Structure formats: structure tokens, C-alpha cells
Amino acid sequence: MIAKTRIFNDIERLRGFACVLVFIQHAAWICQLRFIYEIVPSFLLFGSGAVHIFFAISGFIITLSLKAKFSSLPDGLFLDRLLAARKILLSFYKRRFFRIFPVMILVVILLGIFYCATENDLSWTSSLLRAPFEILFGSYSNSVELFVSQEKIHVGGIGPFWTLAIEAQFYILWPVVLLMCKNNNARALVSLCLGCFFLFIVNPLSVAFWGKKYYLIHNNVSELLLGSFFAFLYREEYSFAFSKKIAMLTSSILALLIWFYPSTVNASYFTGTIISLASVFIVVLAAFAEGSFAIPLLGKIFDFLGSRSFSFYALQLLLMNIVVWYTNSIYFPKESFSEYEFLFYQFIMLLALLLAIVELAYRFVEKPARQFGYR
């Protein structure tokens, strides 16, 4: 029998790996931190697959938390099950709210302070104040798509929250969808059918007719749904008949595929489908095969980042913007440094600021808010 906590340690490490990919992509593509271009080959700069890992993890974990509670509900009509589950739903929504919004509000406040100190144009205020409500009601991902198409990413440090707009709708609607099903077998079947429908039909058609709209909701829900399907298959006492070495090797191959595949092929109708499948399977391995992501040397780093993954994901783009502004301002005398000294100090500043602020946010905002949500 596999200990549950050890299984979820592998998922935490997987979150840490996804954090690294997101960090590289945002630093290189959005903030254009020079040290990234200097020390990292261009084919390593693709981290877009990381968000699909996060989605697959969320679908798996959220549905797993609901599965046992819904199993105990009485049979009957949907409204009967809905009434019987009202305390479960209220508790679930409370936990999700305090998991997401305290850190998000912190980022909005810090970004507002940063913009007030550095921007004369106040056009950013409406976007910033509107963002929490757009995230709650699921329209923020569409707003980011619009800003990207216009090359106006004045949403700045809250750009990564487009994923929360998608997950927020999943958190709100998915428990109700599951309650419409009479038992876990029906729920698993609905998860699988909907996941395959979005993965093999909606996503390719979306690319064919509208181009690769990366941020749109319908292009990013298949991982949530397929992660949910495997949550219904999950048994704590069950594991794949893999050795640790085979499981780790398989996870490493999938991780490299998620990282490198977008940079090695031209985007096609099924590029997103391949990345989505790889993301779901790597989460399945982390859940069902013990030690599948216990990568030597990197394991401790991934453990640390994984446990703080939400604060890291929420804050890193804001802190990158601060470092870019500071190192290109009169307050940082870059003319007195050689090019390599400048790159070194820029990297050290970013790393120190990122680790310090993420740790403070985790200890004094994210962790206490999460514990309050479970009361």
C-alpha cells in the first residue's frame, strides 16, 4: 500500500518543475531579462506547457477531494442530491476562495503600488481593479487574449492570473456537474467523454478556425476534465507495476516533451493535443507510481517550489517587472559594470527578491489563508 503523502510529494515536485518552466518563459518572452537570453539557448525558452500541468493537477486533486464526499450522498433526483450536498459545496467553495483570492489581492495591491511609483499614465487602474472580478466570473482569460493581440500587456504582473479565471469556473461549475450524475461510475464517464471532446474536437477546430488562441477557456479545460477522470480511477492502495527507475525515466521523457515539443515543430492543429496528453499522463504517473518525479539533485528544489507554487506563480511576473524597471533606471548604475557583471547582478537581484517575497507571501498570506479556509 502506497502512503498517500508520498504520492502527493511527487505531485508537489511536478508543480515545482512547472514553476521553473513558467519562470523561464516569462523572464525571456515577457520581461526580456537579458541574462536569460545570454545563458539559456533559445530552444529552452518554451515553458507554455507548464500551465497544462497545473490544469491536470487541479482537475485530479479537486475531483479526488470531492469523490469520497459525493459517494456518501443518497440516491435520488438531482435536486435531492444538491440539497444533501449543500454543506459540502459551501465548505468546498470557502476553501477555494481562501486558496486563491488572498494571494491574488496581495499581488493586485503590490502591483498598484509599483505602478503608482513608476507610471504617469493611469490607464492601468481600471484593468487592475477589474481583474479580481473578471477572474471570479471567468472573463479575465478573454481579456488577456485581447491585450496580447493588441500588444498591450498593461495588465502587467497579473497576466498569469488568466489561468485562475479558467480554474475558477471549473471550481464553481464542476461540483454541480458531478452532482448531476447518480454515482461515481457515471461521473467518471462524463469526465472522460467531456475531456476527449474538448481535447480531440474542440481544441483542433479552435486552432483551425480561430488560430491558436492560447488563453481561451475552451482550449484549456481538457486537462482539468481528464485529470478528473483519473481521480475516479485512483485508489490509494493501487500503483502501476513500474520500478522507480522506469517510472522516473517515463516522467522525465514526458517532462522533456512538454518543455521542448513546442520549440521543435511548427504549430499544428494537434500540437496542443499532444502537450495536453503528455501533461495528463505525467500527473497520472506522479499519482500512481511512487517516486516517478523524485529526480536526483533537483528533487529538493522542486519540493520547495512545489509547496510554494501558487505564491511563486502569482508573484514572479510582478517581481520580474520590478527588477527590469530597477536595473534599467537611474537607481542602478549599470554603466559602471561590464556586460557580464550587469547580467550577474540582475540575476542575483531577481533570485533574491523572488525567493524572499515568495517565502513571505507563503508564510504570512497563503498558508494562514489556506488554514482559515479549512476551519
N, C-alpha and C positions, 0 to 999 in steps of 0.2 A: 504493500500500500504506500502511495506517494504522499508525503506530507504536503498539505495544501500551501503552507507558507513557502516551501522551497519551490513549488511550481510557480507561484506568483513572483518569486525572486527573478526567475527567468524573464517574466513579462516586464518587470521593472528594468532589467538590463536592456531589454528591447526598446523600452521608452528612452533610455539613455542614449542608445545608438541613434534613434530617430532625432533626438535633440542635437546631436553632432551634425547630422545631415542638414537640418534646418539652419543651424548656425552658419555653416559654410555657405549655403545658398544665399541667405540674407546678407551676409557680410560681403560676398562677392558681387551679387547681382543688384542689390537694392542700395546698400550703403556705400559700395565701391571702396571698401577699405583696401588700401594699396598693398598692405602686407599679404593679403590673401592672394592677390594676383601674382605677387613675387614668389611666394613659397609653395603654392598649390598649382599643379598642372590643370589646364582648362577642363580636361575631361573628368576631373574630380569635383567640379563645382556644381554638379546636378544633385540637388537634395530634395527635389519635388516629390519623390516617392515617400518621403518621411511622413507626410500628413496622412497617407493611406494606411500606414502602420498604426498611427494614432486612432484613425477611424475604426480599424479592425479590432484593436484592443478595446475601444469603448463599447462597440457592439457586443463583444464577448463578455466583458466584465459586467456591463449594465444588465444584460439579459440573464446572466448567471445569478446576479443578486435578486432578480425578480422570479426566477424559475421556481425555486422551492416555495416561496410565499404564495405564488399563484396556484401551485399544485394542491394546496390545502383548501382552496375555495370550493364551496358546494357547487354541484351541477345545477343547471337551470338556465333561465334566459339571461341574455347579456346584461340587462338592467339589474337583475338579481346579483350577478357576479360583480358588477360595478359598485353596487351599494355595499356588498360584503367586503370589497377591497378598498373602500374609501380611506381607511386609516393607513393601509399600506401605501396608497398613492400619495397621500399627504406627507407621509414620512419620506417617501422617495423624492418628491419634489422639493421638500425642505433641504434634504441632503445635497441635491444637485445645485440648488440655489447658492448655498453657502460654500459649495465646492468651487463655483465659477465666479460669482459676482464680487466678492470682497477683493480678490486679486485684480479683477478687471477694473474696479473702481479705483484702486490704488494706481494702476497704470494710467488711467484717464487723468487723475489728479497730477501725477508726476509729469505727464506729457503737457498738460495745461500750463504748469509752472515753467517748463522748458520753453514752450512756445511764447509765453508772455515775456520771457527774458531775451529771446532771440529773434522774434518776428515782429515787424511793424504792421504787416497786413493781418487783420483779424478775421479773414475769411475762413480760417480753420475752426473757429469757435462753434459754428453750427454743426459741422461734421463731428466734432469731438463730443459735444453734448448729446447729439442724437444717437451716437454709436451704441450705448448700452441698451436703448430701447429697440434699435434695429437688430441687435444681436438676440434679444429676447424674442422678438417676433419673426426672426428668420430672414429679414431682408438685407442684412448687412453684407452677406456674400455677394449679392447682386450689385450693391453699391461699390464694393471693391472692384468688381469686374468693370463697372463703368469708369471708375477712376483710372484703372490700368489702361483701358482702351483710349482714354484721353491723355494719357501720360501725365496725370495729375494725382500723384500719390501723396496728397496733402493730409491723408489720414495718418501718415507717418508711423509712429510707434505702435498704433493699434491695428495696423494692417493684418497681422497674423490672426486677429480675432474673427476673421471670416470663417474659420473652421468651427468656432463656437456657435456661430449663427446656425450652422448645419446641425451640430450636435444638440443644440438647444431644442430644435424642432423634433429631433429623434427622442430626446428625453421626455418631451411633452406628449407626443403622439404615440410612440411605440408601446408604452404600457397599456394604453387604451386598445390598440390593435390586438395585443396579446390577450386582453380580456374578452375580446370578441370570439376568440377560439375556446372551445369547450375543454380542451386538455392539452398537455404538452406535445403530444404527437401532432395535433393539428397546428400548434404554434410553430413547431419545427418545420413542418411542411410549408406553411405560409412564409416563414423566414427564407427558406431555400428558394421557393418559387419567385418571390419578390426580388431576392438578391440576384438570381440568374437573369431575371427580366431586365433589371437595370444594367447588369454587367454586360450581357451579350446583345441586348437590343437597344435600350435607351442610350447608353453611352456611345456606341459606334454611330448610331443615327444622329446623335447630337453633334459629333465631330464632323460627320458627312454634310450636314445641312447648315450648321452654325459655326463651324471651326472649333478648335479646341478651347472652349470656354472653361478655363481651369477652375474658376471659383464657384460656378453654378451648383446649386444643391443637387440636381438630378444626376450630375456627373460624379458625385462623391458619396452616395448612400449605399452603393452595393457592398462596400466593405463593412459598413455597420450591420447590414442585414445578414451577410454571410457569417460575420463574426457571431451574430445572434444564433444562427443555425447551429454552429459548432458548440455554442454554450448549452444547447439542449442535448447534444451528444456527450457532453463532458460528464465523466464520472471520476470522483476523486481517487478511487481505487484502480482506475484503468490507466494504462500507459501504452504507447507504441512499443513494439518489440525491437527497439533500436538500442544499440550500445551508445554510450555517451559520446564516443568519438564520431560515430555515424550521424547522430543527431546534431552534433556541433558542426560537422562538415556540411550537412544539408542546410542548416541555418545560415552558415557563412556564405554558401553559394547563393541562397535566396537574398541575403543582405547585399551581396555584390551586384546581383541582378537589379535590385531596387535602386541601388546607387548609380550604376553605370549604364543601364539599358537606355535611358533617355538620351544620353550623350553619344551613343554608338550607332543609332539608327535614326532615320528620318521619321518624324511623327506620322503614324498611320492611324486608320480607324480603330485598330485594336491595340495600340500602344498602351493606352490607359487600362485596357482589359488585362493585359499581361502583368502590369505593375500591380493592379488590384489583386489578382490571383496570388502573386508572389507575397504580397502583404498579408493576405488572409492565411496562407499556408505557413508563413513564418510565425504568426501568432499561434496557430494550431500546434506547431512544434513546441513552442515555448510552454504551452499549457499541458500538452500530453506527453512530452518527452523530457524527463528531468535532465537538467544540465545542458539543454540544447543551445543556450546562449551564454554559457559560462566561459567566455573567450579568455584565454590566459593573458595576463598583463593588463588587458583592457577591462576586465570584469569589475574591478573596484571603481574605476572611473564611471562605467555605465551604471553601477549600483548607485553611486552618488547622484549622478544626473537624473537617473530614473525616478528616484524618490522625490526629487525637486523639479520634475519635468514640467509641471504646469507653470510654476513661477518662472522657470528658465524660458519656456516658450513664450510666455506673456511679456516678459521684460526685455528679452535680448535685443529686439529691434530698436526699442526706445534707447537702450544704453549704447547701441552702435551709433545711432544718430547723435547722441551726446558726444561720443568720442570723436566722430568725424568733424562735428562742429568745433570742438575744442582744439583738436590738432591742426585745424586749418584756420584758426583765429589768431589774433594778435597775442593771445594769452599763452600760446605755446610757440616758443621761438625756434621753429623748425629750420630757419636759415642757419642756425649755429650748429646744426647736426649734419653729418653726412647722410646720404640716402639710406644706407643700411642702419645707421643709428636711429634715424627717424622711424623706420619700419619696426625696429626692435621696441622702441619706446611706445609706439602706437599699439603694438600687440600687448605689451605688458600692461598698459593702461586699461585696455579693453578687458583683458583677462581678469585683472584685479577688481575692476569696478563690477564686472558681471558676476563674479563669484561672491563678492561681498554683498551686493544688493539682493541677489537671488537668495542667499542664505538668510538675510534679514527678513525678506518678504516671506520666506518659507516658515521661519521660526515665529514671527510675530503677526502674520496675517493669514497665510494659507493654512497652516497646521491648526491654530486655535479656531479658525472659522470652520474647518472641517470637523473638528471635535464638537463644536457647538451644534453643527447640523445633525450629529448623531444623537444628541440628547433627546 
